[in-house]
Amino acid sequence: MENASTPVVDTIRESYSARSQEYGDLFGSVASAHPLDRALIGSWADTVSGPVLDAGCGPGQWTDFMAGRGLAVSGVDLVPEFVERARKHYPDLSFEVGTLDAVDVAAKSLGGVLSWYSLIHHSPEDIRTPVAEFARILRSGGGLLLGFFEGPTVEAFDHAVTTAYRWPVAALAQELIDAGFEVIETHTRTGSGYRPLGAITAVRSPAR
Ligand SMILES: C[S@@+](CC[C@H](N)C(=O)[O-])C[C@H]1O[C@@H](n2cnc3c(N)ncnc32)[C@H](O)[C@@H]1O
């Protein structure tokens, strides 16, 4: 699988690699997620048919969660340590090392893509590449669920792992529309103890 190497991508990979154990211990179980995240991902998963890609799957907990709901699902992530951990914890599922900037999946071949906080490190200039990839690999009507850090303006901040970006829902929704998606629902949530949430569900528009 092609695995682009740029200074930014190398930094993301190396930063998560260095903290993969810690990240996995903190977030590597759906039990540690906000109950409404589970509800949102679960209800979205019930609207799509496979195959589904957990794009930027990290430790693979959401891949397993969706498989548990009967979906044919696999995971891809930049970080080999995450993929190793996911394969160990969920040996019946398929996980590959790869980049969301050039996904090794045929055009129009998927029914769903979950991108749960996996585009948070893409700058506003760079995010169009993986969004275009999601549009390419989804068949018409295929579903996308994007989770991200929501905020009043597009801005970079010092995420615990490496620089991340906040997005107003409307700005990220426009990126999806420009790439050929129809936005179905948007969600925001704030509150202590959990990551601030922005989430968008969208479907790949039929006109290509
Ligand atoms: C905040 S973590 C989220 C992981 C998982 N989706 C979750 O909810 O726990 C961000 C993930 O995106 C992955 N990622 C970031 N940029 C990526 C890229 N260009 N290609 C593939 N994976 C990427 C990271 O390796 C990391 O696992």
PDBQT file of the ligand as one rigid body, heavy atoms in Angstrom, charges set to zero:
ROOT
HETATM    1  C1  LIG A 301      -7.244  10.843  17.211  1.00  0.00    +0.000 C 
HETATM    2  S1  LIG A 301      -6.770   9.322  16.478  1.00  0.00    +0.000 S 
HETATM    3  C2  LIG A 301      -8.363   8.543  16.203  1.00  0.00    +0.000 C 
HETATM    4  C3  LIG A 301      -8.237   7.053  16.107  1.00  0.00    +0.000 C 
HETATM    5  C4  LIG A 301      -9.591   6.308  16.097  1.00  0.00    +0.000 C 
HETATM    6  N1  LIG A 301     -10.376   6.667  14.928  1.00  0.00    +0.000 N 
HETATM    7  C5  LIG A 301     -10.346   6.614  17.378  1.00  0.00    +0.000 C 
HETATM    8  O1  LIG A 301     -11.443   7.182  17.326  1.00  0.00    +0.000 OA
HETATM    9  O2  LIG A 301      -9.823   6.262  18.446  1.00  0.00    +0.000 OA
HETATM   10  C6  LIG A 301      -6.307   9.796  14.845  1.00  0.00    +0.000 C 
HETATM   11  C7  LIG A 301      -5.905   8.608  14.000  1.00  0.00    +0.000 C 
HETATM   12  O3  LIG A 301      -5.810   9.002  12.641  1.00  0.00    +0.000 OA
HETATM   13  C8  LIG A 301      -4.670   8.384  12.095  1.00  0.00    +0.000 C 
HETATM   14  N2  LIG A 301      -4.224   9.207  10.965  1.00  0.00    +0.000 N 
HETATM   15  C9  LIG A 301      -3.931  10.512  10.972  1.00  0.00    +0.000 A 
HETATM   16  N3  LIG A 301      -3.549  10.921   9.751  1.00  0.00    +0.000 NA
HETATM   17  C10 LIG A 301      -3.618   9.824   8.946  1.00  0.00    +0.000 A 
HETATM   18  C11 LIG A 301      -3.343   9.581   7.567  1.00  0.00    +0.000 A 
HETATM   19  N4  LIG A 301      -2.918  10.561   6.757  1.00  0.00    +0.000 N 
HETATM   20  N5  LIG A 301      -3.519   8.335   7.088  1.00  0.00    +0.000 NA
HETATM   21  C12 LIG A 301      -3.950   7.324   7.907  1.00  0.00    +0.000 A 
HETATM   22  N6  LIG A 301      -4.227   7.494   9.219  1.00  0.00    +0.000 NA
HETATM   23  C13 LIG A 301      -4.058   8.727   9.733  1.00  0.00    +0.000 A 
HETATM   24  C14 LIG A 301      -3.682   8.378  13.225  1.00  0.00    +0.000 C 
HETATM   25  O4  LIG A 301      -2.650   7.446  13.029  1.00  0.00    +0.000 OA
HETATM   26  C15 LIG A 301      -4.582   8.021  14.399  1.00  0.00    +0.000 C 
HETATM   27  O5  LIG A 301      -4.705   6.639  14.573  1.00  0.00    +0.000 OA
ENDROOT
TORSDOF 0
